[in-house]
Structures are given as C-alpha cells and as structure tokens.
Amino acid sequence: MISKDLLEILRCPVCVREDGKEGNLKLYKDTWLLCQDCDRKYPIVEDIPVMLIDEGNKWAGKKKDDLPVPAPRPN
C-alpha cells in the first residue's frame, strides 16, 4: 500500500517537465497511479510504484476499468 505522504509528493515524470502541468496522480484500486493531466497510468508492483515513462506510455490508451489487477511486472 502506498502511503498518503508518498502519494502527495509523487508526480508524473512526463508532466512535471511540461509547462503548466502538475502531474498529479490518483491511486486506483491500490494497484495503479493515474495521471490526471496526461492519462498515463503507472503500475504499482509489490508496493513499489513503477514510475518509468515507458510504462506510463504503455498503459495511456487503456480505460481505467480495463487495467489488470494486480498490475503486471514491467518487461
């Protein structure tokens, strides 16, 4: 489980580089972090957020209801 303190400081690594975006993430089903700005989705595997841009890109087109739970390990 991601702590509330960690969730407050985590940001989408793509959006924090772009002007005007905050990259705020919302926890979804204790398994995914969803960026509210760009729709990238980052898996949480064994309580560790996988904040790799490639992972966020891979899941960006999926609807949140279609995301696998638990999240798969990155390749």
C-alpha positions as CSV (number, residue, x, y, z in Angstrom):
1,M,0.0,0.0,0.0
2,I,1.3,3.4,-1.0
3,S,1.5,5.8,2.0
4,K,-0.6,9.0,1.8
5,D,2.6,11.1,2.3
6,L,4.3,9.4,-0.7
7,L,1.2,9.8,-2.9
8,E,1.2,13.6,-2.1
9,I,4.8,14.0,-3.5
10,L,4.8,11.6,-6.4
11,R,4.3,13.3,-9.8
12,C,4.0,12.0,-13.4
13,P,7.6,12.2,-14.8
14,V,6.3,13.4,-18.2
15,C,4.1,16.2,-16.9
16,V,6.5,17.7,-14.4
17,R,8.7,18.5,-17.4
18,E,6.0,20.4,-19.3
19,D,4.9,23.9,-18.5
20,G,1.6,24.4,-16.8
21,K,1.1,20.8,-15.8
22,E,1.3,19.5,-12.2
23,G,1.4,15.7,-13.0
24,N,-0.9,14.9,-10.1
25,L,-1.5,11.2,-9.6
26,K,-4.6,9.4,-8.2
27,L,-4.5,6.0,-6.6
28,Y,-6.7,3.5,-8.4
29,K,-7.5,0.1,-6.8
30,D,-4.3,0.2,-4.8
31,T,-2.6,-1.0,-7.9
32,W,-2.3,1.9,-10.3
33,L,-1.3,5.6,-10.3
34,L,-3.3,7.6,-12.8
35,C,-2.0,10.9,-14.0
36,Q,-4.8,13.5,-14.0
37,D,-3.1,15.6,-16.7
38,C,-2.0,13.3,-19.4
39,D,-3.8,10.0,-18.8
40,R,-0.7,7.9,-18.3
41,K,-1.0,5.0,-15.9
42,Y,1.8,3.7,-13.7
43,P,1.6,0.2,-12.2
44,I,2.3,-0.5,-8.5
45,V,4.2,-3.8,-8.2
46,E,4.8,-5.3,-4.7
47,D,4.0,-1.8,-3.2
48,I,6.6,-0.1,-5.4
49,P,5.3,2.5,-8.0
50,V,6.9,1.9,-11.4
51,M,7.4,5.5,-12.5
52,L,9.0,4.8,-15.8
53,I,7.9,6.9,-18.8
54,D,7.8,3.8,-21.0
55,E,5.4,2.1,-18.5
56,G,3.1,5.1,-18.4
57,N,3.1,5.3,-22.2
58,K,2.2,1.6,-22.5
59,W,-1.0,2.0,-20.5
60,A,-2.0,5.5,-21.5
61,G,-4.6,4.3,-24.0
62,K,-6.4,1.9,-21.7
63,K,-9.5,2.8,-19.8
64,K,-9.0,2.6,-16.0
65,D,-11.7,-0.1,-15.8
66,D,-9.7,-2.3,-18.2
67,L,-6.4,-2.2,-16.3
68,P,-5.3,-5.6,-14.9
69,V,-5.4,-6.1,-11.1
70,P,-2.9,-6.9,-9.9
71,A,-0.6,-4.9,-12.2
72,P,1.8,-6.9,-14.3
73,R,5.5,-6.7,-13.8
74,P,7.3,-4.4,-16.3
75,N,9.2,-6.2,-19.1
